[in-house]
């Protein structure tokens, strides 16, 4: 089942008004027309596969399975630049690369840890997309036979010839990146990029235990 998605998912940033469809439709279905929806649909299918692998895969096995899916679906370089904020331009390129790699590992590890088993859940991707210029907002509902549905909205924009996820919103308004930015600010102020790199890698090690 999906574990509680707290900790790395707090603080509201914006109101996203999307209408979710109902029903237990699996993420593995015919490709939708909108390419932004296709990105989310494909990532949901990967999550479902990792969940079904569950304990047999273990957290490290789920990590290995989800790493290519995160690479396909997420624009990690854009996400880490936003999460760091204005200090990013003052960070040397080698440390920027280390931060990007650590943030990528943390993204994969968080999904591998939280989506740890399957007990009948399905993913229902809303085909209705909210478009704001070059931004698309796509909503998924995780439908469980054992509890209330969980709504996740993905913010996507064009990157490398595809639609890529650049933020994740829980319950419509809780922005992962805004939360990260608030968390990272104090670490950067106290220890700079070196401290933040160490912090991210420590979080990954904790997730993969």
N, C-alpha and C positions, 0 to 999 in steps of 0.2 A: 504494500500500500504506500501511498505518498505520505511522507512524514510531515510534521508541522513545519511550515515554511517561514518561520520567524528568524530573527537574528539578522540575517543578511538582507531582510526585506522590510524595512521600516521607513516611515516618514513620507508624508504625502507631497506630491509636487504639482500635479495638474489633474483636472477632471476629464476623464475619458468616457464619453457616452457611447456605448456600443450595445446592440441588442444581440444576446446569445440565443442560438437555436437550442431546442430541447431534444432529448432522446439519446440512446446509447449507441451512436454510430462510431465505429472503430476508426482510428486514424488511418488505417490501411484501406483506402477506397480510391475511387477514380480521381485522377488529378483535377483540381478545380481550375476554372478559367483564369482567375486572377493570379499572376505569378507571385505576389506577396503572400497570398493564401497558400500557394503551393510550398513556399519556404517553410511556413509554420506547420503545414500538414506533414511535410517530410520529417521535420524535427520531432513532432509528436509521435510519429510512427517509430522513430528511433528510441524515444523515451519508453514507449510501450514495450518494445522489444527488450530493452534493458530491464524493465520491471519484471517481465515474464522470466528473464534469466535469473533474477532474484539472488537467493543464497547460493545457487549453483555457480554463478559467476563471481559472487563476492564483490565488495566495493571496488577492488582493483580491476576485476574483470569488466564490471560495468563502466568503469573509467575508460578502459581501452576500447570498449564498444562505442561509447558516446563521443570520444575525442574527434573522430572524423565528422560526426553529425554536427558538433559545435563548430568545427572549421567551415563546414558548408553553410550553416545557417546564420552565424554571428559575425559581425564586423568588430572583432576584438580590438584592433588598433584605435578605431573611433571611440569605442567604449572606454578604454583606459585613458585616452586623452581627456575625455569629458570628466571622468571620475577624479583625475588629478587636478584638472582645472588650469588656471593661469600659470602656476609654477611649471607646467609641462615644458614650456619653451625654454626654461632655464636649466633643464636637466640634460646632461651630456647624452649623445646618441647611444652609447653603450648601455647606459642605465635605462634609457627609454626602451631599448630592446629587451632588457632584463625584466622591466616592469610589464611589458606587453606579454612576454612569455609566462610570467608568474600569474598575471591576471587570467590568461587563457587557461592555465592549469587549474586555477581556483574555480573558474566557471564550470569546467568539466567535472571537477571533483564535487562541487556542490550538487550538481544534478545526479551524479553517481551515488552520493550519500542520501539524498532526500527521496529519490525515486528508487526505492530499494527492493520492492517486491510487488507482486500482482495478486489481487483478490477480486477480479471481475471488473476493474475500472476500464473505462473507455474514454477516448478523447473526441470531443465534438467541436469541430472548427466552424465558426460562423462564416459563411461565404460572403456576407455583407462586409465591405471594407470601408472604413472612414478615411477619406483622402484629404490631405492638407498639403497642397503643393507637391513636393517631392517626398512627403512623409505618408506612410500608410499605417493604419492601426488595425490589427487583426486580433480577434478574440477566440480563445479556446475555453471550453468548459471541460473539466475533468469530472466525469460522471461516475459515482461510486454506488454500488448496491448497498453500501453500509453507512452512508452518511450524505450530508448535503454536498452539492456540486461545488467545485472550486473554480473560480473564474480567473483566467490569466489573459492579459492583453499584451501584445507584442508591438513595439514600435519598429518599423522598418524603413530603410531608405536605400537608394541604389548604391552599389559598391561592387567593383570588379565585374560589371556586366550582369549582376543579379540583385535581387532584393535581399538585404541582410538585416538581421535583428540588431538594433542599437540600444534598446532598453526593454525592460520587462516590468509590467505593472500588475500588481496583485490587488484583487478586489476593485479593479478599475482605476485606482489612484495612487497606489503605493509603488513608487519608482525605485527599482534596484539601484540605478546609477546615482540618483540623488542621495540615497542612503550611503552608498560607497563614498561619495564625495565628502559628505560630512564626516564619515569615519576617518578618511585618509588625511583630512586637513590637519588635524592635531599631530598626527604621526610625522607628516612632512615638516611641520613647524619645529618639532622637537629634534628630529634626526635626519631630515632630508630624504632623498631618494633611497639611500642605502638602507635606512630604517624601514621604509615602506616595502622595499623588495624583501627584506627579511620577514616582515610581518605577513606579507602575502604567502610566502613559502611556508611559514609556520601554520597558517590557516589550512593550506593544502595538506600538509602532513597530518594535521588533526582530522581533517575530513576523511583521509584515506586509511585511518587506523581501524 
